[in-house]
């Protein structure tokens, strides 16, 4: 059984036992989280597709860790104009482990 869930403006294909890195969730390490924006659930007997979300479907997960990603350098430059801007960015993330998938109607 697998599901496609939406969190943080992105969509992820998940199965039970997967560990995925999502945008930062306001949850402490070790706590449980329920993802209720389920777009699709695939089972042995077929596929359930939502419009846009499946009613009653949810994915339960637990938070493994949170942190900051690798630094990304943003360098703006215009030739012959003495214009240079250097910025760094580290995106916040949360790693979650998928514990179970509940299919809706």
DSSP file (Angstrom, degrees, kcal/mol; ACC not computed):
  #  RESIDUE AA STRUCTURE BP1 BP2  ACC     N-H-->O    O-->H-N    N-H-->O    O-->H-N    TCO  KAPPA ALPHA  PHI   PSI    X-CA   Y-CA   Z-CA
    1    1 A X              0   0    0      0, 0.0    15,-0.6     0, 0.0     2,-0.3   0.000 360.0 360.0 360.0 136.0    0.0    0.0    0.0
    2    2 A X  E     -AB  15  42A   0     40,-2.0    40,-2.6    13,-0.1     2,-0.3  -0.913 360.0-162.1-137.3 165.7    1.3    3.5   -0.9
    3    3 A X  E     -AB  14  41A   0     11,-2.4    11,-3.1    -2,-0.3     2,-0.5  -0.979  17.9-135.6-145.7 156.1   -0.1    7.0   -0.8
    4    4 A X  E     -AB  13  40A   0     36,-2.3    35,-3.0    -2,-0.3    36,-1.2  -0.977  33.2-178.1-113.7 119.0    0.6   10.4   -2.2
    5    5 A X  E     -AB  12  38A   0      7,-2.4     7,-2.6    -2,-0.5     2,-0.5  -0.788  20.0-137.9-117.4 158.5    0.4   13.1    0.4
    6    6 A X  E     +A   11   0A   0     31,-2.2    31,-0.3    -2,-0.3     2,-0.3  -0.969  32.5 149.9-118.0 128.7    0.8   16.9    0.3
    7    7 A X  E >   +A   10   0A   0      3,-2.3     3,-1.3    -2,-0.5    16,-0.3  -0.951  66.3   9.4-154.8 138.4    2.7   18.8    3.0
    8    8 A X  T 3  S-     0   0    0     -2,-0.3     3,-0.1     1,-0.3    16,-0.1   0.760 128.1 -61.5  65.9  25.2    4.6   22.1    2.8
    9    9 A X  T 3  S+     0   0    0      1,-0.3     2,-0.3    14,-0.1    -1,-0.3   0.560 118.2  98.1  78.9   7.7    3.4   22.8   -0.7
   10   10 A X  E <   -A    7   0A   0     -3,-1.3    -3,-2.3    13,-0.0     2,-0.4  -0.870  66.4-130.5-126.3 160.2    5.0   19.6   -2.1
   11   11 A X  E     -A    6   0A   0     -2,-0.3     2,-0.4    -5,-0.2    -5,-0.2  -0.905  21.2-170.3-114.4 140.7    3.7   16.1   -2.9
   12   12 A X  E     -A    5   0A   0     -7,-2.6    -7,-2.4    -2,-0.4     2,-0.6  -0.982  20.9-138.3-132.3 139.2    5.4   12.9   -1.7
   13   13 A X  E     -A    4   0A   0     -2,-0.4     2,-0.3    -9,-0.2    -9,-0.2  -0.879  37.4-178.9 -94.1 121.2    4.9    9.2   -2.5
   14   14 A X  E     -A    3   0A   0    -11,-3.1   -11,-2.4    -2,-0.6     2,-0.3  -0.901  20.5-173.3-127.7 150.9    5.1    7.3    0.7
   15   15 A X  E >   -A    2   0A   0     -2,-0.3     3,-1.9   -13,-0.2    83,-0.3  -0.882  48.6 -76.2-128.9 164.5    4.9    3.7    1.9
   16   16 A X  T 3  S+     0   0    0    -15,-0.6    83,-0.2    -2,-0.3     3,-0.1  -0.432 119.9  23.5 -63.6 130.5    4.9    2.4    5.5
   17   17 A X  T 3  S+     0   0    0     81,-2.7    -1,-0.3     1,-0.3    82,-0.1   0.221  89.7 133.9  97.6 -13.1    8.4    2.5    6.9
   18   18 A X    <   -     0   0    0     -3,-1.9    80,-2.8    79,-0.1     2,-0.5  -0.371  45.6-149.0 -68.3 147.6    9.7    5.3    4.6
   19   19 A X  E     +D   97   0B   0     78,-0.2     2,-0.3    -3,-0.1    78,-0.2  -0.986  23.7 179.7-115.9 118.9   11.7    8.2    6.1
   20   20 A X  E     -D   96   0B   0     76,-2.4    76,-2.6    -2,-0.5     2,-0.6  -0.867  27.4-129.5-122.0 154.4   11.1   11.4    4.1
   21   21 A X  E     +D   95   0B   0     -2,-0.3    74,-0.2    74,-0.2     2,-0.2  -0.910  36.1 171.9-104.3 117.3   12.4   14.9    4.4
   22   22 A X  E     -D   94   0B   0     72,-2.8    72,-2.2    -2,-0.6     3,-0.1  -0.673  41.7 -73.6-118.0 171.5    9.7   17.5    4.4
   23   23 A X  E    S-D   93   0B   0    -16,-0.3    70,-0.2    -2,-0.2    -1,-0.2  -0.286  77.2 -66.6 -61.2 155.4    9.5   21.3    5.0
   24   24 A X        -     0   0    0     68,-0.9     2,-0.4    69,-0.1    -1,-0.2  -0.156  52.2-160.8 -53.6 127.7    9.7   22.2    8.6
   25   25 A X        -     0   0    0      2,-0.2     2,-2.0    -3,-0.1    -1,-0.1  -0.879  25.7-122.0-107.3 143.8    6.8   21.1   10.8
   26   26 A X  S    S+     0   0    0     -2,-0.4     2,-0.3    68,-0.0    -2,-0.0  -0.412  75.7 112.4 -84.0  63.2    6.1   22.7   14.2
   27   27 A X        -     0   0    0     -2,-2.0    -2,-0.2     4,-0.1     3,-0.1  -0.991  66.7-116.9-137.4 141.7    6.4   19.4   16.0
   28   28 A X    >   -     0   0    0     -2,-0.3     3,-1.5     1,-0.1    35,-0.3  -0.330  45.4 -83.1 -74.7 160.1    9.0   18.2   18.5
   29   29 A X  T 3  S+     0   0    0      1,-0.2    35,-0.2    33,-0.1    -1,-0.1  -0.390 114.8  20.4 -62.6 137.0   11.3   15.2   17.8
   30   30 A X  T 3  S+     0   0    0     33,-2.0    -1,-0.2     1,-0.3    34,-0.1   0.215  94.9 123.0  89.5 -14.3    9.6   11.8   18.6
   31   31 A X    <   -     0   0    0     -3,-1.5    32,-2.7    31,-0.1    -1,-0.3  -0.364  63.2-112.0 -78.9 160.8    6.1   13.2   18.5
   32   32 A X  E     -E   62   0B   0     30,-0.2     2,-0.3    -3,-0.1    30,-0.3  -0.653  30.0-170.3 -91.0 148.6    3.4   11.8   16.2
   33   33 A X  E     -E   61   0B   0     28,-3.2    28,-2.9    -2,-0.3     2,-0.5  -0.991  12.1-146.3-137.7 145.4    2.0   13.7   13.3
   34   34 A X  E     -E   60   0B   0     -2,-0.3     2,-0.7    26,-0.2    26,-0.2  -0.961   4.6-156.2-116.4 123.8   -1.0   13.0   11.0
   35   35 A X  E     +E   59   0B   0     24,-3.2    24,-2.3    -2,-0.5   -28,-0.1  -0.878  17.8 171.8 -97.8 111.7   -0.9   14.0    7.4
   36   36 A X        +     0   0    0     -2,-0.7     2,-1.5    22,-0.2    21,-0.2   0.472  52.8  92.2-104.1  -2.6   -4.6   14.3    6.3
   37   37 A X        +     0   0    0    -31,-0.3   -31,-2.2    22,-0.1     2,-0.6  -0.614  55.8 165.9 -90.0  77.7   -4.0   15.9    2.8
   38   38 A X  E     +B    5   0A   0     -2,-1.5    16,-2.8    16,-0.4   -33,-0.2  -0.847  18.5 179.9 -99.1 122.1   -4.0   12.5    1.0
   39   39 A X  E     +     0   0A   0    -35,-3.0    11,-2.6    -2,-0.6     2,-0.3   0.798  67.0   5.4 -90.1 -32.8   -4.3   12.8   -2.8
   40   40 A X  E     -BC   4  49A   0    -36,-1.2   -36,-2.3     9,-0.2     2,-0.4  -0.995  53.1-161.1-155.3 143.4   -4.2    9.1   -3.8
   41   41 A X  E     -BC   3  48A   0      7,-2.5     7,-3.2    -2,-0.3     2,-0.5  -0.992  11.6-160.0-129.7 125.2   -4.0    5.7   -2.1
   42   42 A X  E     +BC   2  47A   0    -40,-2.6   -40,-2.0    -2,-0.4     5,-0.2  -0.905  18.0 168.3-106.8 129.1   -2.8    2.7   -4.1
   43   43 A X  E >   - C   0  46A   0      3,-3.3     3,-0.9    -2,-0.5    -2,-0.0  -0.688  50.6 -94.9-126.4 179.3   -3.7   -0.8   -2.8
   44   44 A X  T 3  S+     0   0    0      1,-0.2     3,-0.1    -2,-0.2    -1,-0.0   0.840 123.8  47.5 -65.3 -32.9   -3.6   -4.4   -4.2
   45   45 A X  T 3  S-     0   0    0      1,-0.2     2,-0.3     0, 0.0    -1,-0.2   0.350 126.3 -64.5 -94.4   7.2   -7.2   -4.2   -5.4
   46   46 A X  E <   -C   43   0A   0     -3,-0.9    -3,-3.3     2,-0.0     2,-0.4  -0.923  57.6 -64.4 145.2-168.6   -6.9   -0.8   -7.1
   47   47 A X  E     -C   42   0A   0     -2,-0.3     2,-0.5    -5,-0.2    -5,-0.2  -0.968  27.6-152.9-124.8 133.9   -6.3    2.9   -6.7
   48   48 A X  E     -C   41   0A   0     -7,-3.2    -7,-2.5    -2,-0.4     2,-0.4  -0.936  16.4-167.1-105.7 125.3   -8.4    5.5   -4.9
   49   49 A X  E     -C   40   0A   0     -2,-0.5    -9,-0.2    -9,-0.2     2,-0.1  -0.936   7.9-144.0-117.3 134.0   -8.1    9.0   -6.2
   50   50 A X        -     0   0    0    -11,-2.6     4,-0.2    -2,-0.4     2,-0.2  -0.417  19.9-116.4 -90.8 168.5   -9.3   12.1   -4.4
   51   51 A X  S    S-     0   0    0      2,-1.0     2,-0.1    -2,-0.1   -12,-0.0  -0.644 102.4 -40.9-131.5  76.4  -10.9   15.3   -5.8
   52   52 A X  S    S+     0   0    0     -2,-0.2    -2,-0.4   -13,-0.1     2,-0.3  -0.969 143.4  19.5 -86.8 -19.2   -8.5   16.8   -4.7
   53   53 A X  S    S-     0   0    0     -2,-0.1    -2,-1.0    -4,-0.1     2,-0.4  -0.825  76.8-113.9-114.3 152.4   -8.2   15.0   -1.4
   54   54 A X    >   -     0   0    0    -16,-2.8     3,-0.9    -2,-0.3   -16,-0.4  -0.677  32.9-123.4 -80.3 130.2   -9.6   11.6   -0.2
   55   55 A X  T 3  S+     0   0    0     -2,-0.4    50,-1.5     1,-0.2     3,-0.1  -0.591  92.1   6.1 -74.0 129.2  -12.2   11.9    2.5
   56   56 A X  T 3  S+     0   0    0     -2,-0.3     2,-0.3     1,-0.3    -1,-0.2   0.404  98.1 125.4  82.0  -3.5  -11.3   10.0    5.6
   57   57 A X    <   +     0   0    0     -3,-0.9   -19,-0.3   -21,-0.2     2,-0.3  -0.684  30.8 162.9 -90.2 143.7   -7.8    9.0    4.4
   58   58 A X  E     - F   0 102B   0     44,-2.0    44,-3.1    -2,-0.3     2,-0.5  -0.988  31.3-140.6-154.4 159.8   -4.8    9.8    6.5
   59   59 A X  E     -EF  35 101B   0    -24,-2.3   -24,-3.2    -2,-0.3     2,-0.4  -0.992  18.0-151.1-124.8 122.8   -1.1    9.0    6.9
   60   60 A X  E     +EF  34 100B   0     40,-2.3    39,-2.5    -2,-0.5    40,-1.8  -0.781  24.8 164.9 -96.4 139.3    0.3    8.7   10.4
   61   61 A X  E     -EF  33  98B   0    -28,-2.9   -28,-3.2    -2,-0.4     2,-0.4  -0.930  27.9-135.8-145.5 164.7    4.0    9.4   11.0
   62   62 A X  E     -EF  32  97B   0     35,-2.2    35,-2.9    -2,-0.3     2,-0.4  -0.975  28.8-111.7-127.6 145.2    6.5   10.2   13.7
   63   63 A X  E     - F   0  96B   0    -32,-2.7   -33,-2.0    -2,-0.4    33,-0.3  -0.595  29.0-180.0 -78.8 126.4    9.1   12.9   13.7
   64   64 A X  E     -     0   0B   0     31,-3.0     2,-0.3    -2,-0.4    32,-0.2   0.909  62.7 -30.4 -88.3 -54.7   12.7   11.5   13.5
   65   65 A X  E     - F   0  95B   0     30,-1.2    30,-3.2   -36,-0.1    -1,-0.4  -0.982  49.1-145.9-159.5 163.2   14.6   14.8   13.6
   66   66 A X  E     + F   0  94B   0     -2,-0.3     2,-0.3    28,-0.2    28,-0.2  -0.927  35.9 117.4-130.6 157.4   14.6   18.4   12.6
   67   67 A X  E     - F   0  93B   0     26,-2.1    26,-2.6    -2,-0.3     2,-0.4  -0.967  55.7 -61.8 177.0-160.1   17.3   20.7   11.4
   68   68 A X  E     - F   0  92B   0     -2,-0.3    24,-0.2    24,-0.2     3,-0.1  -0.921  42.2-130.8-117.4 143.0   18.8   22.9    8.7
   69   69 A X        -     0   0    0     22,-3.1     3,-0.1    -2,-0.4    -1,-0.1  -0.065  45.6 -61.7 -78.4-175.1   19.8   21.7    5.2
   70   70 A X        -     0   0    0      1,-0.1    21,-0.5    20,-0.1     2,-0.2  -0.313  64.1 -94.0 -67.2 153.1   23.1   22.5    3.4
   71   71 A X        -     0   0    0     19,-0.1     2,-0.5    -3,-0.1    19,-0.2  -0.498  34.2-157.1 -73.4 135.0   23.9   26.1    2.7
   72   72 A X  E     -G   89   0C   0     17,-2.6    17,-1.6    -2,-0.2     2,-0.5  -0.962  12.0-139.8-111.4 126.5   22.9   27.3   -0.8
   73   73 A X  E     -G   88   0C   0     -2,-0.5     2,-0.6    15,-0.2    15,-0.2  -0.750  12.1-165.1 -90.5 129.0   24.9   30.4   -2.0
   74   74 A X  E     +G   87   0C   0     13,-3.7    13,-2.7    -2,-0.5     2,-0.5  -0.961  12.0 179.9-113.2 113.3   22.9   33.1   -3.9
   75   75 A X  E     -G   86   0C   0     -2,-0.6     2,-0.4    11,-0.2    11,-0.2  -0.959   9.0-167.0-121.5 116.9   25.2   35.4   -5.8
   76   76 A X  E     +G   85   0C   0      9,-2.7     9,-2.3    -2,-0.5     2,-0.3  -0.848  15.6 171.8-102.2 139.7   23.9   38.3   -7.8
   77   77 A X  E     -G   84   0C   0     -2,-0.4     2,-0.5     7,-0.2     7,-0.2  -0.990  21.9-168.6-152.5 134.3   26.2   40.0  -10.2
   78   78 A X  E > > -G   83   0C   0      5,-1.8     3,-1.3    -2,-0.3     5,-0.9  -0.991  32.2-122.1-124.8 123.9   26.0   42.6  -13.0
   79   79 A X  T 3 5S+     0   0    0     -2,-0.5    -2,-0.0     1,-0.2     0, 0.0  -0.325  87.3   3.7 -67.9 143.8   29.1   43.1  -15.1
   80   80 A X  T 3 5S+     0   0    0      1,-0.1    -1,-0.2    -2,-0.0     0, 0.0   0.547 111.6  86.4  64.0  12.3   30.8   46.5  -15.4
   81   81 A X  T < 5S-     0   0    0     -3,-1.3    -2,-0.1     2,-0.1    -1,-0.1   0.351  94.2-122.5-120.2   2.4   28.4   48.0  -12.8
   82   82 A X  T   5 +     0   0    0     -4,-0.3     2,-0.6     1,-0.2    -3,-0.1   0.871  63.0 144.6  55.7  39.7   30.2   47.1   -9.5
   83   83 A X  E   < +G   78   0C   0     -5,-0.9    -5,-1.8     2,-0.0     2,-0.4  -0.937  12.8 152.5-114.0 112.8   27.0   45.3   -8.3
   84   84 A X  E     +G   77   0C   0     -2,-0.6     2,-0.4    -7,-0.2    -7,-0.2  -0.990  15.2 179.4-141.2 129.9   27.6   42.1   -6.3
   85   85 A X  E     -G   76   0C   0     -9,-2.3    -9,-2.7    -2,-0.4     2,-0.5  -0.993   5.9-169.6-132.5 126.5   25.3   40.6   -3.6
   86   86 A X  E     +G   75   0C   0     -2,-0.4     2,-0.3   -11,-0.2   -11,-0.2  -0.967  13.7 165.0-119.8 122.4   26.2   37.4   -1.8
   87   87 A X  E     -G   74   0C   0    -13,-2.7   -13,-3.7    -2,-0.5     2,-0.3  -0.980  20.5-151.5-134.7 147.8   23.7   35.6    0.4
   88   88 A X  E     -G   73   0C   0     -2,-0.3     2,-0.4   -15,-0.2   -15,-0.2  -0.868  10.3-166.9-114.9 153.8   23.5   32.2    1.9
   89   89 A X  E     -G   72   0C   0    -17,-1.6   -17,-2.6    -2,-0.3     2,-0.5  -0.996  10.4-169.3-142.7 134.9   20.4   30.2    2.8
   90   90 A X        -     0   0    0     -2,-0.4     2,-0.2   -19,-0.2   -19,-0.1  -0.969  22.6-140.5-123.9 114.2   19.8   27.1    4.9
   91   91 A X        -     0   0    0    -21,-0.5   -22,-3.1    -2,-0.5     2,-0.2  -0.511  15.3-125.0 -76.8 136.6   16.3   25.6    4.5
   92   92 A X  E     + F   0  68B   0    -24,-0.2   -68,-0.9    -2,-0.2     2,-0.3  -0.591  36.9 177.8 -78.9 141.7   14.6   24.2    7.6
   93   93 A X  E     -DF  23  67B   0    -26,-2.6   -26,-2.1    -2,-0.2     2,-0.4  -0.921  24.8-149.9-141.1 165.3   13.5   20.6    7.4
   94   94 A X  E     -DF  22  66B   0    -72,-2.2   -72,-2.8    -2,-0.3     2,-0.5  -0.989  13.7-146.0-136.1 128.2   11.9   17.8    9.3
   95   95 A X  E     -DF  21  65B   0    -30,-3.2   -31,-3.0    -2,-0.4   -30,-1.2  -0.843  23.5-174.0 -92.5 126.8   12.6   14.1    8.8
   96   96 A X  E     -DF  20  63B   0    -76,-2.6   -76,-2.4    -2,-0.5     2,-0.5  -0.937  19.1-142.6-124.1 147.1    9.5   11.9    9.4
   97   97 A X  E     -DF  19  62B   0    -35,-2.9   -35,-2.2    -2,-0.4     2,-0.5  -0.925  23.7-126.7-106.3 128.9    9.0    8.1    9.4
   98   98 A X  E     + F   0  61B   0    -80,-2.8   -81,-2.7    -2,-0.5   -37,-0.3  -0.640  29.6 176.2 -78.5 120.8    5.7    6.8    8.0
   99   99 A X  E     -     0   0B   0    -39,-2.5     2,-0.3    -2,-0.5   -38,-0.2   0.798  59.0 -14.7 -95.5 -34.7    4.0    4.6   10.5
  100  100 A X  E     - F   0  60B   0    -40,-1.8   -40,-2.3   -85,-0.1     2,-0.4  -0.986  48.9-137.0-168.3 156.7    0.7    3.7    8.8
  101  101 A X  E     - F   0  59B   0     -2,-0.3     2,-0.5   -42,-0.2   -42,-0.2  -0.986  13.6-163.8-123.6 128.2   -1.7    4.5    5.9
  102  102 A X  E     - F   0  58B   0    -44,-3.1   -44,-2.0    -2,-0.4     2,-0.2  -0.957  15.5-142.7-112.8 118.7   -5.4    4.6    6.4
  103  103 A X        -     0   0    0     -2,-0.5  -100,-0.0   -46,-0.2   -44,-0.0  -0.541  14.5-142.0 -81.0 144.1   -7.5    4.5    3.2
  104  104 A X              0   0    0     -2,-0.2   -48,-0.2   -56,-0.1    -1,-0.1   0.004 360.0 360.0 -88.0-161.9  -10.7    6.6    3.0
  105  105 A X              0   0    0    -50,-1.5   -49,-0.1   -48,-0.0    -2,-0.0   0.463 360.0 360.0 -74.9 360.0  -14.0    5.9    1.4
